[in-house]
Amino acid sequence: MVTRAVLAGIGLAFACAAGCSLLTSYEGFGPAAEATPACGKRWPARPAIADSGERELVGAVSRLTLFDPPDGGRLGYDLDGLCTCPDPRQACRPRSAEPPCDEIGTGVDNAAGEILGNIFSANGPDPLNEDLALGRHGVVVRIRGYNGRLNDPKVQVSLFNVIGLRDAERAAFDGRDAFVVDALESTDFGTHFIDTSAYVAGGVLVAALDFDLRLNAQVADASTPVLAPIRAARLIGTVRIIGESGLELDDAQIVGRVRQEDLFRQIGRLGLCPGTELYPRVRTQACGLLDLPADPGRDRGDAPCDAISFAIGIRVTAATIGGQGQAHDGDGVCGAAPVEPCP
């Protein structure tokens, strides 16, 4: 449950993110330092040659996580091609004296983890995954035009937000679940969250698209949808085919960038509205966490950072699309209050 105490914790998390960066200072890594660590946790490149295919596979997210996996791997990918700290270069001009640092040796960008980890505590109950099973939120993944092999240079990938279950109160995640998806702009199970030129390389699916991830959160005694509008997103995961048309993705992630205005709008949906006591402090600290340009074409420029890196871990299990309907998200707790940009 997100309460004022938890929102205060969000502010403390921002403060920690700014303060803890002192543990990895820039001292000794000035322009004269040429040796930088091997860096760049990246998704595989598109394969050059493979046969085309006609297979269609469908699956739904059966588990998600906002925290690093227990095997010691790092949640997230290198989104800007830089290994910020100790590399003094930045993808954009930071808005604080102590900007967030990438994980040393990986270049992983996931500054939003500082925020999400306090909204959805790793040590508390697991409402995110309980709501997946109840169909209150979730994601359906559909692949079309796949050859079923380890390499396919061009497939079509669509993502759908789940808004319910058909003919069941709870998902079993056994391949027979039928999920109702948000109709969005189409009536034929189309979506504007689509990559018509995705690919599979060495068994790993890579799709590039924008996606408004919809999550259900508790505010006081009510639930409210929180949208994570992820721009320049990537879906990455190892493909397994189940039966004729079932899709599994192991150790998958959705990564990308959330623009500053979208970040503040969604924090507002949790009750931290302009005019509240905590808002100025959290706004200042959140601005200090911005670590990327919203437009990847502006990476390594001198414009102020205006987006925050984002990563979420997912597991996809075979499923079907069982209908579509319209999500009713409303304006959230703060209503349609204007969003103040970072200075």
C-alpha positions in Angstrom: 0.0 0.0 0.0 1.4 3.4 -0.9 0.9 5.8 2.0 2.5 9.1 3.0 5.2 7.1 4.8 6.0 5.3 1.6 6.1 8.5 -0.4 8.5 9.9 2.2 10.6 6.8 1.6 10.6 7.7 -2.1 12.1 11.0 -1.2 14.7 9.3 0.9 15.5 7.0 -1.9 16.1 10.0 -4.2 18.4 11.5 -1.5 20.3 8.2 -1.2 20.7 8.1 -5.0 22.2 11.5 -5.0 24.3 11.0 -1.8 25.4 7.4 -2.4 27.0 8.5 -5.7 29.7 9.9 -3.5 30.9 6.4 -3.0 31.9 6.4 -6.7 33.4 9.8 -7.2 35.2 11.2 -10.2 38.5 11.6 -8.4 41.3 10.1 -10.4 39.2 9.7 -13.6 39.8 13.0 -15.3 40.4 13.6 -19.0 43.9 12.3 -18.7 42.7 8.8 -17.6 42.5 6.8 -20.8 41.9 3.4 -19.4 38.2 2.8 -18.8 36.6 -0.6 -17.9 35.2 -2.9 -20.4 31.6 -1.8 -20.6 28.4 -2.4 -22.4 25.8 -5.0 -21.4 24.0 -4.9 -24.8 21.4 -7.0 -26.6 22.6 -9.1 -29.6 22.9 -7.6 -33.1 20.5 -8.5 -35.9 21.5 -11.7 -37.8 22.5 -11.3 -41.4 21.0 -14.5 -42.9 18.0 -16.7 -42.1 14.9 -18.1 -43.7 11.6 -16.2 -43.4 8.7 -17.8 -41.5 5.0 -17.7 -40.9 4.6 -18.8 -37.3 2.6 -16.8 -34.8 3.3 -17.2 -31.1 1.5 -15.6 -28.1 2.4 -15.4 -24.4 1.6 -13.3 -21.4 3.7 -12.0 -18.6 3.5 -14.4 -15.6 6.0 -12.8 -13.4 7.7 -9.4 -13.2 10.4 -7.9 -11.0 11.8 -4.4 -10.4 14.8 -5.8 -8.5 18.1 -7.4 -9.5 17.7 -11.2 -9.8 19.2 -13.4 -7.0 21.8 -14.9 -9.4 23.8 -11.7 -9.2 22.9 -10.5 -12.7 22.1 -6.8 -13.1 18.6 -5.7 -14.2 18.9 -3.4 -17.1 21.0 -2.8 -20.2 23.5 -0.2 -21.5 21.3 2.2 -23.2 23.7 5.0 -24.1 26.9 3.2 -25.0 28.7 4.8 -22.1 30.1 3.5 -18.8 29.3 6.5 -16.6 31.6 6.6 -13.6 34.5 6.2 -13.9 34.1 7.3 -17.5 33.7 11.1 -17.1 31.5 11.3 -20.3 27.7 11.6 -19.9 24.9 11.0 -22.4 23.6 14.5 -21.5 24.2 17.3 -19.1 23.3 16.1 -15.5 21.0 18.3 -13.5 22.9 17.7 -10.2 26.5 17.9 -9.0 26.5 14.2 -8.2 24.6 12.5 -11.1 23.7 8.8 -10.9 26.3 6.3 -12.0 26.1 3.2 -14.2 27.0 -0.1 -12.5 30.8 -0.3 -12.9 31.9 -2.6 -15.7 28.4 -3.1 -17.2 27.2 0.4 -18.2 23.7 -0.6 -17.1 21.3 2.3 -17.1 18.4 1.9 -14.6 18.1 5.0 -12.5 14.3 4.5 -12.1 15.1 1.4 -10.0 15.8 3.8 -7.1 12.2 5.0 -7.3 10.4 1.8 -8.1 12.2 -0.1 -5.4 10.6 2.1 -2.8 7.1 2.1 -4.3 7.1 -1.7 -4.5 9.3 -2.9 -1.7 11.4 -6.0 -2.3 10.9 -7.1 1.3 7.2 -6.7 1.5 4.2 -8.5 -0.1 4.2 -9.1 -3.9 1.1 -7.2 -5.0 2.5 -6.7 -8.6 2.6 -10.4 -9.3 -0.7 -11.1 -7.4 -2.4 -8.6 -9.7 -0.9 -10.4 -12.7 -2.6 -13.6 -11.7 -5.9 -11.7 -11.2 -5.7 -10.0 -14.6 -5.6 -6.5 -13.1 -2.6 -5.7 -15.2 -0.1 -7.6 -17.3 1.4 -7.7 -20.9 0.6 -10.0 -23.8 3.4 -10.5 -26.3 2.7 -11.6 -29.8 5.2 -12.6 -32.5 4.2 -13.0 -36.1 6.2 -14.1 -39.2 8.7 -16.2 -37.2 10.6 -19.1 -38.7 10.9 -20.9 -35.4 14.7 -21.0 -35.6 17.6 -19.6 -33.6 18.0 -16.7 -36.1 15.3 -14.7 -37.9 16.3 -11.2 -39.1 12.8 -9.9 -39.3 9.7 -10.7 -37.2 6.7 -8.6 -36.0 6.3 -8.1 -32.3 3.2 -6.5 -30.7 2.6 -5.7 -27.0 -0.8 -5.4 -25.4 -1.7 -4.3 -21.9 -3.9 -6.8 -20.0 -7.1 -5.5 -18.4 -8.8 -8.7 -17.4 -9.3 -12.5 -17.7 -11.9 -14.4 -19.8 -13.9 -17.2 -18.1 -11.6 -17.3 -15.0 -11.0 -15.5 -11.8 -7.3 -16.3 -11.6 -4.7 -17.2 -14.2 -3.0 -20.6 -14.0 -0.2 -19.7 -16.3 -0.4 -23.1 -17.8 -0.8 -22.1 -21.5 -4.6 -22.1 -21.4 -5.2 -18.6 -19.9 -7.2 -16.2 -22.1 -6.4 -12.6 -21.4 -8.5 -9.6 -22.2 -6.4 -6.8 -23.6 -6.8 -3.0 -23.9 -8.4 -2.2 -27.3 -6.3 0.9 -27.7 -6.9 2.2 -31.2 -8.1 -0.9 -33.0 -11.0 -3.4 -32.9 -9.1 -6.4 -34.5 -6.5 -7.1 -31.8 -4.1 -4.6 -33.4 -2.0 -2.3 -31.3 0.1 0.8 -31.8 2.8 -0.8 -29.6 4.4 -2.7 -32.5 7.8 -3.4 -34.1 7.5 -4.6 -37.6 11.2 -5.2 -37.9 12.1 -7.0 -34.7 14.5 -10.0 -34.9 15.7 -13.2 -33.2 19.5 -13.7 -32.8 20.9 -16.8 -31.3 17.5 -17.5 -29.8 17.1 -14.1 -28.2 14.2 -11.9 -29.3 14.9 -8.1 -29.7 12.1 -5.7 -30.4 12.3 -1.9 -30.5 9.2 0.1 -29.8 7.5 2.6 -27.5 5.3 1.1 -24.8 3.0 2.5 -22.1 3.4 -0.2 -19.5 0.3 -0.2 -17.2 0.8 -1.3 -13.6 -1.8 -1.5 -10.8 -0.8 0.2 -7.5 -2.5 0.7 -4.2 -3.0 4.3 -2.9 -4.7 4.4 0.5 -7.6 1.9 0.2 -8.0 2.0 -3.5 -6.1 0.8 -6.5 -5.0 3.2 -9.3 -3.2 2.5 -12.6 0.3 3.8 -12.9 1.5 4.1 -16.5 5.2 3.9 -17.4 5.4 5.4 -20.8 8.7 3.8 -21.9 10.3 5.5 -25.0 12.9 4.0 -27.2 12.1 0.7 -25.4 13.6 -2.7 -26.0 12.0 -6.1 -25.3 14.8 -8.7 -24.9 14.4 -12.3 -24.0 15.2 -15.9 -24.9 12.5 -17.5 -27.0 11.0 -20.9 -26.3 8.2 -22.4 -28.5 5.5 -24.2 -26.5 3.3 -26.5 -28.7 2.0 -25.0 -31.9 1.7 -21.3 -30.9 2.7 -20.8 -27.3 5.5 -18.4 -26.5 7.8 -18.4 -23.5 10.5 -15.7 -22.9 13.0 -16.6 -20.2 14.9 -13.9 -18.3 13.3 -11.2 -20.4 13.4 -7.5 -19.8 11.7 -4.3 -21.0 14.2 -1.4 -20.9 14.1 2.2 -22.1 13.6 5.8 -21.1 10.8 7.6 -19.3 10.6 11.3 -20.0 10.6 13.7 -17.0 7.1 15.0 -17.6 5.8 11.4 -17.7 7.8 10.5 -14.5 6.2 13.4 -12.5 2.7 12.7 -13.9 2.8 9.1 -12.7 4.3 10.0 -9.3 1.3 12.4 -9.1 -1.0 9.4 -9.6 0.3 8.0 -6.3 -0.7 11.1 -4.4 2.4 13.2 -4.6 0.8 16.3 -6.2 2.1 19.8 -6.8 1.3 21.8 -3.7 1.8 19.0 -1.2 4.5 19.2 1.5 6.9 16.6 0.0 6.5 17.6 -3.6 9.3 20.3 -3.9 11.9 18.1 -2.2 11.0 15.0 -4.3 10.9 17.0 -7.5 14.4 18.4 -6.9 15.8 15.0 -6.0 14.0 13.3 -9.0 15.5 15.9 -11.4 18.9 14.8 -10.1 18.2 11.2 -11.1 17.6 12.1 -14.8 20.4 10.4 -16.6 19.5 10.2 -20.4 18.1 12.3 -23.2 14.5 11.3 -24.1 15.7 11.1 -27.7 18.5 8.5 -28.2 19.6 10.6 -31.2 20.8 13.2 -28.7 23.0 10.8 -26.7 26.4 12.3 -25.9 25.2 15.8 -26.5 25.3 18.8 -24.2 21.5 19.2 -23.7 20.2 18.8 -20.1 19.1 15.2 -19.2 15.3 15.0 -19.6 14.6 11.3 -19.1 15.3 8.5 -16.6 16.5 5.0 -17.5 14.1 2.2 -16.7 14.2 -1.6 -16.6 11.7 -4.2 -15.6 12.3 -8.0 -15.5 9.6 -10.3 -16.9 8.9 -13.9 -17.6 6.4 -14.7 -20.4 4.3 -17.9 -20.4 2.2 -19.3 -23.2 -1.3 -17.8 -23.3 -4.0 -16.6 -25.7 -5.8 -13.3 -26.4 -9.3 -13.8 -25.2 -11.0 -10.5 -26.0 -10.5 -6.8 -25.7 -12.0 -3.9 -23.9 -11.3 -0.4 -22.8 -9.2 0.5 -19.8 -10.5 3.4 -17.7 -7.5 5.0 -16.1 -8.9 8.5 -15.2 -6.7 11.3 -14.1 -5.3 9.7 -10.9 -5.1 11.3 -7.5 -3.9 14.7 -8.6 -6.3 15.1 -11.4 -5.1 16.9 -14.4 -2.6 19.1 -12.5 0.1 20.7 -14.7 3.5 19.1 -14.6 6.4 21.4 -13.7 9.6 20.7 -15.7 12.9 20.3 -14.1 15.0 23.6 -14.0 
